[in-house]
Amino acid sequence: MQNRRWMWSIIVLTAIFMAAALITLRAAEKAPVHPPPSAPEESATIADDPTTAPDAAQSADKNVSFPSDI
C-alpha cells in the first residue's frame, strides 16, 4: 500500500512539472522581440588618448591603507 502511494505521488508530481515546463516554453515563444539597442551618439563618446600619462595626484594607489592589527 505504501509503495502505490509513493508511485502515484511521483506520477502526479512529474505531470505537474511537465505541465509547468510546457507553459513556460509556450510563454517564451509568445514573448515580444525587443529591438536591438541603438548606437551611442558620436558626441557622447569620449576619445581615450593612449599617449598621455595618467595624473599621479589622482592615482588610487596613493590613498591605500593596510590594517596593521592582523
PDB file of N, CA, C and O in Angstrom, chain B, residues numbered from 101:
ATOM      1  N   MET B 101       0.820  -1.194   0.000  1.00  0.00           N
ATOM      2  CA  MET B 101       0.000   0.000   0.000  1.00  0.00           C
ATOM      3  C   MET B 101       0.869   1.266   0.000  1.00  0.00           C
ATOM      4  O   MET B 101       0.557   2.237  -0.690  1.00  0.00           O
ATOM      5  N   GLN B 102       1.935   1.250   0.760  1.00  0.00           N
ATOM      6  CA  GLN B 102       2.824   2.410   0.849  1.00  0.00           C
ATOM      7  C   GLN B 102       3.513   2.663  -0.502  1.00  0.00           C
ATOM      8  O   GLN B 102       3.692   3.814  -0.900  1.00  0.00           O
ATOM      9  N   ASN B 103       3.902   1.582  -1.210  1.00  0.00           N
ATOM     10  CA  ASN B 103       4.572   1.739  -2.496  1.00  0.00           C
ATOM     11  C   ASN B 103       3.657   2.370  -3.543  1.00  0.00           C
ATOM     12  O   ASN B 103       4.110   3.186  -4.345  1.00  0.00           O
ATOM     13  N   ARG B 104       2.387   2.006  -3.544  1.00  0.00           N
ATOM     14  CA  ARG B 104       1.446   2.582  -4.503  1.00  0.00           C
ATOM     15  C   ARG B 104       1.256   4.070  -4.252  1.00  0.00           C
ATOM     16  O   ARG B 104       1.135   4.848  -5.197  1.00  0.00           O
ATOM     17  N   ARG B 105       1.229   4.466  -3.000  1.00  0.00           N
ATOM     18  CA  ARG B 105       1.059   5.874  -2.655  1.00  0.00           C
ATOM     19  C   ARG B 105       2.263   6.672  -3.171  1.00  0.00           C
ATOM     20  O   ARG B 105       2.100   7.749  -3.745  1.00  0.00           O
ATOM     21  N   TRP B 106       3.460   6.140  -2.963  1.00  0.00           N
ATOM     22  CA  TRP B 106       4.678   6.804  -3.448  1.00  0.00           C
ATOM     23  C   TRP B 106       4.677   6.872  -4.973  1.00  0.00           C
ATOM     24  O   TRP B 106       5.037   7.897  -5.552  1.00  0.00           O
ATOM     25  N   MET B 107       4.281   5.801  -5.611  1.00  0.00           N
ATOM     26  CA  MET B 107       4.272   5.765  -7.070  1.00  0.00           C
ATOM     27  C   MET B 107       3.303   6.799  -7.630  1.00  0.00           C
ATOM     28  O   MET B 107       3.646   7.515  -8.571  1.00  0.00           O
ATOM     29  N   TRP B 108       2.102   6.889  -7.069  1.00  0.00           N
ATOM     30  CA  TRP B 108       1.130   7.870  -7.538  1.00  0.00           C
ATOM     31  C   TRP B 108       1.595   9.297  -7.266  1.00  0.00           C
ATOM     32  O   TRP B 108       1.367  10.184  -8.089  1.00  0.00           O
ATOM     33  N   SER B 109       2.234   9.530  -6.140  1.00  0.00           N
ATOM     34  CA  SER B 109       2.723  10.885  -5.850  1.00  0.00           C
ATOM     35  C   SER B 109       3.839  11.271  -6.827  1.00  0.00           C
ATOM     36  O   SER B 109       3.921  12.425  -7.246  1.00  0.00           O
ATOM     37  N   ILE B 110       4.689  10.320  -7.186  1.00  0.00           N
ATOM     38  CA  ILE B 110       5.745  10.602  -8.162  1.00  0.00           C
ATOM     39  C   ILE B 110       5.138  10.893  -9.526  1.00  0.00           C
ATOM     40  O   ILE B 110       5.587  11.807 -10.217  1.00  0.00           O
ATOM     41  N   ILE B 111       4.122  10.128  -9.927  1.00  0.00           N
ATOM     42  CA  ILE B 111       3.460  10.344 -11.212  1.00  0.00           C
ATOM     43  C   ILE B 111       2.783  11.716 -11.252  1.00  0.00           C
ATOM     44  O   ILE B 111       2.885  12.432 -12.248  1.00  0.00           O
ATOM     45  N   VAL B 112       2.101  12.074 -10.184  1.00  0.00           N
ATOM     46  CA  VAL B 112       1.410  13.369 -10.135  1.00  0.00           C
ATOM     47  C   VAL B 112       2.420  14.513 -10.168  1.00  0.00           C
ATOM     48  O   VAL B 112       2.225  15.484 -10.899  1.00  0.00           O
ATOM     49  N   LEU B 113       3.491  14.412  -9.390  1.00  0.00           N
ATOM     50  CA  LEU B 113       4.500  15.472  -9.384  1.00  0.00           C
ATOM     51  C   LEU B 113       5.191  15.597 -10.741  1.00  0.00           C
ATOM     52  O   LEU B 113       5.500  16.704 -11.183  1.00  0.00           O
ATOM     53  N   THR B 114       5.433  14.470 -11.398  1.00  0.00           N
ATOM     54  CA  THR B 114       6.032  14.512 -12.726  1.00  0.00           C
ATOM     55  C   THR B 114       5.106  15.212 -13.712  1.00  0.00           C
ATOM     56  O   THR B 114       5.558  16.004 -14.539  1.00  0.00           O
ATOM     57  N   ALA B 115       3.821  14.921 -13.625  1.00  0.00           N
ATOM     58  CA  ALA B 115       2.852  15.572 -14.512  1.00  0.00           C
ATOM     59  C   ALA B 115       2.797  17.078 -14.246  1.00  0.00           C
ATOM     60  O   ALA B 115       2.693  17.868 -15.185  1.00  0.00           O
ATOM     61  N   ILE B 116       2.865  17.475 -12.990  1.00  0.00           N
ATOM     62  CA  ILE B 116       2.850  18.908 -12.645  1.00  0.00           C
ATOM     63  C   ILE B 116       4.080  19.604 -13.211  1.00  0.00           C
ATOM     64  O   ILE B 116       3.972  20.690 -13.780  1.00  0.00           O
ATOM     65  N   PHE B 117       5.253  18.986 -13.059  1.00  0.00           N
ATOM     66  CA  PHE B 117       6.482  19.590 -13.569  1.00  0.00           C
ATOM     67  C   PHE B 117       6.477  19.668 -15.095  1.00  0.00           C
ATOM     68  O   PHE B 117       6.951  20.651 -15.664  1.00  0.00           O
ATOM     69  N   MET B 118       5.952  18.650 -15.758  1.00  0.00           N
ATOM     70  CA  MET B 118       5.879  18.668 -17.218  1.00  0.00           C
ATOM     71  C   MET B 118       4.929  19.761 -17.695  1.00  0.00           C
ATOM     72  O   MET B 118       5.217  20.449 -18.675  1.00  0.00           O
ATOM     73  N   ALA B 119       3.808  19.924 -17.015  1.00  0.00           N
ATOM     74  CA  ALA B 119       2.860  20.980 -17.379  1.00  0.00           C
ATOM     75  C   ALA B 119       3.491  22.361 -17.176  1.00  0.00           C
ATOM     76  O   ALA B 119       3.310  23.253 -18.004  1.00  0.00           O
ATOM     77  N   ALA B 120       4.223  22.535 -16.087  1.00  0.00           N
ATOM     78  CA  ALA B 120       4.890  23.817 -15.830  1.00  0.00           C
ATOM     79  C   ALA B 120       5.932  24.109 -16.900  1.00  0.00           C
ATOM     80  O   ALA B 120       6.062  25.250 -17.343  1.00  0.00           O
ATOM     81  N   ALA B 121       6.679  23.079 -17.322  1.00  0.00           N
ATOM     82  CA  ALA B 121       7.678  23.269 -18.373  1.00  0.00           C
ATOM     83  C   ALA B 121       7.011  23.644 -19.688  1.00  0.00           C
ATOM     84  O   ALA B 121       7.500  24.519 -20.402  1.00  0.00           O
ATOM     85  N   LEU B 122       5.910  22.996 -20.012  1.00  0.00           N
ATOM     86  CA  LEU B 122       5.187  23.289 -21.245  1.00  0.00           C
ATOM     87  C   LEU B 122       4.648  24.719 -21.236  1.00  0.00           C
ATOM     88  O   LEU B 122       4.747  25.425 -22.239  1.00  0.00           O
ATOM     89  N   ILE B 123       4.087  25.141 -20.123  1.00  0.00           N
ATOM     90  CA  ILE B 123       3.559  26.503 -20.004  1.00  0.00           C
ATOM     91  C   ILE B 123       4.686  27.527 -20.144  1.00  0.00           C
ATOM     92  O   ILE B 123       4.519  28.559 -20.794  1.00  0.00           O
ATOM     93  N   THR B 124       5.828  27.237 -19.533  1.00  0.00           N
ATOM     94  CA  THR B 124       6.963  28.159 -19.611  1.00  0.00           C
ATOM     95  C   THR B 124       7.486  28.275 -21.033  1.00  0.00           C
ATOM     96  O   THR B 124       7.781  29.376 -21.498  1.00  0.00           O
ATOM     97  N   LEU B 125       7.604  27.154 -21.722  1.00  0.00           N
ATOM     98  CA  LEU B 125       8.110  27.189 -23.090  1.00  0.00           C
ATOM     99  C   LEU B 125       7.139  27.902 -24.032  1.00  0.00           C
ATOM    100  O   LEU B 125       7.568  28.611 -24.942  1.00  0.00           O
ATOM    101  N   ARG B 126       5.864  27.721 -23.824  1.00  0.00           N
ATOM    102  CA  ARG B 126       4.877  28.403 -24.661  1.00  0.00           C
ATOM    103  C   ARG B 126       4.892  29.905 -24.399  1.00  0.00           C
ATOM    104  O   ARG B 126       4.719  30.696 -25.326  1.00  0.00           O
ATOM    105  N   ALA B 127       5.097  30.302 -23.150  1.00  0.00           N
ATOM    106  CA  ALA B 127       5.150  31.727 -22.822  1.00  0.00           C
ATOM    107  C   ALA B 127       6.398  32.363 -23.439  1.00  0.00           C
ATOM    108  O   ALA B 127       6.354  33.507 -23.892  1.00  0.00           O
ATOM    109  N   ALA B 128       7.509  31.624 -23.458  1.00  0.00           N
ATOM    110  CA  ALA B 128       8.734  32.153 -24.067  1.00  0.00           C
ATOM    111  C   ALA B 128       8.574  32.300 -25.570  1.00  0.00           C
ATOM    112  O   ALA B 128       9.172  33.192 -26.173  1.00  0.00           O
ATOM    113  N   GLU B 129       7.780  31.443 -26.176  1.00  0.00           N
ATOM    114  CA  GLU B 129       7.510  31.521 -27.605  1.00  0.00           C
ATOM    115  C   GLU B 129       6.748  32.792 -27.960  1.00  0.00           C
ATOM    116  O   GLU B 129       6.988  33.392 -29.008  1.00  0.00           O
ATOM    117  N   LYS B 130       5.846  33.196 -27.101  1.00  0.00           N
ATOM    118  CA  LYS B 130       4.982  34.336 -27.374  1.00  0.00           C
ATOM    119  C   LYS B 130       5.565  35.664 -26.889  1.00  0.00           C
ATOM    120  O   LYS B 130       4.943  36.710 -27.080  1.00  0.00           O
ATOM    121  N   ALA B 131       6.734  35.644 -26.273  1.00  0.00           N
ATOM    122  CA  ALA B 131       7.328  36.860 -25.735  1.00  0.00           C
ATOM    123  C   ALA B 131       7.659  37.827 -26.867  1.00  0.00           C
ATOM    124  O   ALA B 131       8.107  37.403 -27.933  1.00  0.00           O
ATOM    125  N   PRO B 132       7.443  39.117 -26.645  1.00  0.00           N
ATOM    126  CA  PRO B 132       7.744  40.091 -27.700  1.00  0.00           C
ATOM    127  C   PRO B 132       9.261  40.192 -27.921  1.00  0.00           C
ATOM    128  O   PRO B 132      10.058  40.054 -26.994  1.00  0.00           O
ATOM    129  N   VAL B 133       9.619  40.435 -29.168  1.00  0.00           N
ATOM    130  CA  VAL B 133      11.027  40.574 -29.513  1.00  0.00           C
ATOM    131  C   VAL B 133      11.429  42.023 -29.311  1.00  0.00           C
ATOM    132  O   VAL B 133      10.785  42.932 -29.836  1.00  0.00           O
ATOM    133  N   HIS B 134      12.488  42.238 -28.553  1.00  0.00           N
ATOM    134  CA  HIS B 134      12.951  43.597 -28.283  1.00  0.00           C
ATOM    135  C   HIS B 134      13.835  44.076 -29.428  1.00  0.00           C
ATOM    136  O   HIS B 134      14.605  43.290 -29.981  1.00  0.00           O
ATOM    137  N   PRO B 135      13.739  45.346 -29.790  1.00  0.00           N
ATOM    138  CA  PRO B 135      14.599  45.865 -30.858  1.00  0.00           C
ATOM    139  C   PRO B 135      16.051  45.932 -30.381  1.00  0.00           C
ATOM    140  O   PRO B 135      16.301  46.013 -29.179  1.00  0.00           O
ATOM    141  N   PRO B 136      16.998  45.901 -31.298  1.00  0.00           N
ATOM    142  CA  PRO B 136      18.404  45.984 -30.880  1.00  0.00           C
ATOM    143  C   PRO B 136      18.690  47.357 -30.266  1.00  0.00           C
ATOM    144  O   PRO B 136      18.048  48.342 -30.631  1.00  0.00           O
ATOM    145  N   PRO B 137      19.637  47.427 -29.349  1.00  0.00           N
ATOM    146  CA  PRO B 137      19.942  48.722 -28.719  1.00  0.00           C
ATOM    147  C   PRO B 137      20.527  49.695 -29.745  1.00  0.00           C
ATOM    148  O   PRO B 137      21.240  49.294 -30.665  1.00  0.00           O
ATOM    149  N   SER B 138      20.218  50.957 -29.572  1.00  0.00           N
ATOM    150  CA  SER B 138      20.709  51.960 -30.515  1.00  0.00           C
ATOM    151  C   SER B 138      22.171  52.280 -30.225  1.00  0.00           C
ATOM    152  O   SER B 138      22.635  52.149 -29.092  1.00  0.00           O
ATOM    153  N   ALA B 139      22.869  52.688 -31.234  1.00  0.00           N
ATOM    154  CA  ALA B 139      24.282  53.037 -31.091  1.00  0.00           C
ATOM    155  C   ALA B 139      24.393  54.399 -30.415  1.00  0.00           C
ATOM    156  O   ALA B 139      23.549  55.268 -30.635  1.00  0.00           O
ATOM    157  N   PRO B 140      25.421  54.594 -29.599  1.00  0.00           N
ATOM    158  CA  PRO B 140      25.581  55.895 -28.940  1.00  0.00           C
ATOM    159  C   PRO B 140      25.967  56.973 -29.952  1.00  0.00           C
ATOM    160  O   PRO B 140      26.541  56.685 -31.003  1.00  0.00           O
ATOM    161  N   GLU B 141      25.646  58.193 -29.619  1.00  0.00           N
ATOM    162  CA  GLU B 141      25.988  59.311 -30.493  1.00  0.00           C
ATOM    163  C   GLU B 141      27.494  59.537 -30.466  1.00  0.00           C
ATOM    164  O   GLU B 141      28.168  59.198 -29.493  1.00  0.00           O
ATOM    165  N   GLU B 142      28.005  60.104 -31.528  1.00  0.00           N
ATOM    166  CA  GLU B 142      29.440  60.378 -31.605  1.00  0.00           C
ATOM    167  C   GLU B 142      29.863  61.403 -30.556  1.00  0.00           C
ATOM    168  O   GLU B 142      30.972  61.326 -30.027  1.00  0.00           O
ATOM    169  N   SER B 143      28.990  62.361 -30.250  1.00  0.00           N
ATOM    170  CA  SER B 143      29.352  63.400 -29.285  1.00  0.00           C
ATOM    171  C   SER B 143      29.394  62.846 -27.858  1.00  0.00           C
ATOM    172  O   SER B 143      30.023  63.444 -26.984  1.00  0.00           O
ATOM    173  N   ALA B 144      28.738  61.721 -27.615  1.00  0.00           N
ATOM    174  CA  ALA B 144      28.716  61.148 -26.273  1.00  0.00           C
ATOM    175  C   ALA B 144      29.919  60.260 -26.005  1.00  0.00           C
ATOM    176  O   ALA B 144      30.170  59.877 -24.862  1.00  0.00           O
ATOM    177  N   THR B 145      30.668  59.928 -27.061  1.00  0.00           N
ATOM    178  CA  THR B 145      31.810  59.044 -26.908  1.00  0.00           C
ATOM    179  C   THR B 145      33.041  59.856 -26.518  1.00  0.00           C
ATOM    180  O   THR B 145      33.350  60.873 -27.139  1.00  0.00           O
ATOM    181  N   ILE B 146      33.734  59.397 -25.492  1.00  0.00           N
ATOM    182  CA  ILE B 146      34.956  60.065 -25.038  1.00  0.00           C
ATOM    183  C   ILE B 146      36.137  59.349 -25.661  1.00  0.00           C
ATOM    184  O   ILE B 146      36.299  58.140 -25.497  1.00  0.00           O
ATOM    185  N   ALA B 147      36.958  60.096 -26.375  1.00  0.00           N
ATOM    186  CA  ALA B 147      38.138  59.503 -27.007  1.00  0.00           C
ATOM    187  C   ALA B 147      39.252  59.384 -25.968  1.00  0.00           C
ATOM    188  O   ALA B 147      39.548  60.343 -25.256  1.00  0.00           O
ATOM    189  N   ASP B 148      39.858  58.218 -25.886  1.00  0.00           N
ATOM    190  CA  ASP B 148      40.939  57.993 -24.946  1.00  0.00           C
ATOM    191  C   ASP B 148      42.264  58.168 -25.667  1.00  0.00           C
ATOM    192  O   ASP B 148      42.504  57.558 -26.709  1.00  0.00           O
ATOM    193  N   ASP B 149      43.116  59.003 -25.106  1.00  0.00           N
ATOM    194  CA  ASP B 149      44.409  59.267 -25.725  1.00  0.00           C
ATOM    195  C   ASP B 149      45.469  58.412 -25.032  1.00  0.00           C
ATOM    196  O   ASP B 149      45.827  58.694 -23.888  1.00  0.00           O
ATOM    197  N   PRO B 150      45.974  57.381 -25.696  1.00  0.00           N
ATOM    198  CA  PRO B 150      46.946  56.490 -25.046  1.00  0.00           C
ATOM    199  C   PRO B 150      48.330  57.106 -24.895  1.00  0.00           C
ATOM    200  O   PRO B 150      49.184  56.529 -24.222  1.00  0.00           O
ATOM    201  N   THR B 151      48.573  58.260 -25.504  1.00  0.00           N
ATOM    202  CA  THR B 151      49.906  58.870 -25.421  1.00  0.00           C
ATOM    203  C   THR B 151      50.081  59.691 -24.151  1.00  0.00           C
ATOM    204  O   THR B 151      51.218  59.974 -23.773  1.00  0.00           O
ATOM    205  N   THR B 152      49.015  60.081 -23.483  1.00  0.00           N
ATOM    206  CA  THR B 152      49.129  60.882 -22.265  1.00  0.00           C
ATOM    207  C   THR B 152      49.274  59.983 -21.049  1.00  0.00           C
ATOM    208  O   THR B 152      48.591  58.966 -20.927  1.00  0.00           O
ATOM    209  N   ALA B 153      50.156  60.364 -20.167  1.00  0.00           N
ATOM    210  CA  ALA B 153      50.366  59.608 -18.926  1.00  0.00           C
ATOM    211  C   ALA B 153      49.279  59.984 -17.923  1.00  0.00           C
ATOM    212  O   ALA B 153      48.830  61.131 -17.911  1.00  0.00           O
ATOM    213  N   PRO B 154      48.850  59.048 -17.087  1.00  0.00           N
ATOM    214  CA  PRO B 154      47.839  59.386 -16.075  1.00  0.00           C
ATOM    215  C   PRO B 154      48.414  60.321 -15.016  1.00  0.00           C
ATOM    216  O   PRO B 154      49.615  60.321 -14.748  1.00  0.00           O
ATOM    217  N   ASP B 155      47.541  61.103 -14.431  1.00  0.00           N
ATOM    218  CA  ASP B 155      47.948  62.060 -13.410  1.00  0.00           C
ATOM    219  C   ASP B 155      48.251  61.312 -12.112  1.00  0.00           C
ATOM    220  O   ASP B 155      47.388  60.599 -11.598  1.00  0.00           O
ATOM    221  N   ALA B 156      49.446  61.461 -11.583  1.00  0.00           N
ATOM    222  CA  ALA B 156      49.852  60.744 -10.374  1.00  0.00           C
ATOM    223  C   ALA B 156      49.091  61.230  -9.143  1.00  0.00           C
ATOM    224  O   ALA B 156      48.909  60.472  -8.191  1.00  0.00           O
ATOM    225  N   ALA B 157      48.644  62.487  -9.153  1.00  0.00           N
ATOM    226  CA  ALA B 157      47.914  63.034  -7.995  1.00  0.00           C
ATOM    227  C   ALA B 157      46.531  62.409  -7.864  1.00  0.00           C
ATOM    228  O   ALA B 157      45.966  62.397  -6.770  1.00  0.00           O
ATOM    229  N   GLN B 158      45.982  61.896  -8.944  1.00  0.00           N
ATOM    230  CA  GLN B 158      44.658  61.289  -8.910  1.00  0.00           C
ATOM    231  C   GLN B 158      44.718  59.769  -8.832  1.00  0.00           C
ATOM    232  O   GLN B 158      43.698  59.100  -9.000  1.00  0.00           O
ATOM    233  N   SER B 159      45.870  59.231  -8.586  1.00  0.00           N
ATOM    234  CA  SER B 159      46.027  57.785  -8.545  1.00  0.00           C
ATOM    235  C   SER B 159      45.339  57.193  -7.324  1.00  0.00           C
ATOM    236  O   SER B 159      45.382  57.771  -6.238  1.00  0.00           O
ATOM    237  N   ALA B 160      44.710  56.049  -7.504  1.00  0.00           N
ATOM    238  CA  ALA B 160      44.058  55.370  -6.391  1.00  0.00           C
ATOM    239  C   ALA B 160      45.082  54.689  -5.494  1.00  0.00           C
ATOM    240  O   ALA B 160      44.793  54.395  -4.335  1.00  0.00           O
ATOM    241  N   ASP B 161      46.279  54.435  -6.024  1.00  0.00           N
ATOM    242  CA  ASP B 161      47.314  53.774  -5.223  1.00  0.00           C
ATOM    243  C   ASP B 161      47.886  54.685  -4.152  1.00  0.00           C
ATOM    244  O   ASP B 161      48.528  54.217  -3.212  1.00  0.00           O
ATOM    245  N   LYS B 162      47.656  55.982  -4.287  1.00  0.00           N
ATOM    246  CA  LYS B 162      48.217  56.932  -3.351  1.00  0.00           C
ATOM    247  C   LYS B 162      47.541  56.848  -1.976  1.00  0.00           C
ATOM    248  O   LYS B 162      48.184  57.091  -0.955  1.00  0.00           O
ATOM    249  N   ASN B 163      46.262  56.510  -1.948  1.00  0.00           N
ATOM    250  CA  ASN B 163      45.496  56.534  -0.696  1.00  0.00           C
ATOM    251  C   ASN B 163      45.187  55.137  -0.161  1.00  0.00           C
ATOM    252  O   ASN B 163      44.182  54.956   0.527  1.00  0.00           O
ATOM    253  N   VAL B 164      46.017  54.159  -0.457  1.00  0.00           N
ATOM    254  CA  VAL B 164      45.782  52.804   0.005  1.00  0.00           C
ATOM    255  C   VAL B 164      46.311  52.674   1.431  1.00  0.00           C
ATOM    256  O   VAL B 164      47.424  53.105   1.734  1.00  0.00           O
ATOM    257  N   SER B 165      45.500  52.075   2.299  1.00  0.00           N
ATOM    258  CA  SER B 165      45.959  51.829   3.674  1.00  0.00           C
ATOM    259  C   SER B 165      45.763  50.361   3.990  1.00  0.00           C
ATOM    260  O   SER B 165      44.795  49.739   3.553  1.00  0.00           O
ATOM    261  N   PHE B 166      46.679  49.824   4.741  1.00  0.00           N
ATOM    262  CA  PHE B 166      46.609  48.417   5.122  1.00  0.00           C
ATOM    263  C   PHE B 166      46.399  48.303   6.626  1.00  0.00           C
ATOM    264  O   PHE B 166      46.997  49.060   7.390  1.00  0.00           O
ATOM    265  N   PRO B 167      45.559  47.369   7.061  1.00  0.00           N
ATOM    266  CA  PRO B 167      45.369  47.198   8.510  1.00  0.00           C
ATOM    267  C   PRO B 167      46.650  46.657   9.146  1.00  0.00           C
ATOM    268  O   PRO B 167      47.294  45.756   8.608  1.00  0.00           O
ATOM    269  N   SER B 168      46.997  47.212  10.276  1.00  0.00           N
ATOM    270  CA  SER B 168      48.247  46.791  10.918  1.00  0.00           C
ATOM    271  C   SER B 168      48.010  45.826  12.084  1.00  0.00           C
ATOM    272  O   SER B 168      48.970  45.314  12.661  1.00  0.00           O
ATOM    273  N   ASP B 169      46.760  45.574  12.432  1.00  0.00           N
ATOM    274  CA  ASP B 169      46.478  44.728  13.599  1.00  0.00           C
ATOM    275  C   ASP B 169      46.030  43.314  13.198  1.00  0.00           C
ATOM    276  O   ASP B 169      45.252  42.692  13.922  1.00  0.00           O
ATOM    277  N   ILE B 170      46.495  42.814  12.094  1.00  0.00           N
ATOM    278  CA  ILE B 170      46.111  41.463  11.673  1.00  0.00           C
ATOM    279  C   ILE B 170      46.911  40.436  12.452  1.00  0.00           C
ATOM    280  O   ILE B 170      46.739  39.235  12.248  1.00  0.00           O
TER     281      ILE B 170
END
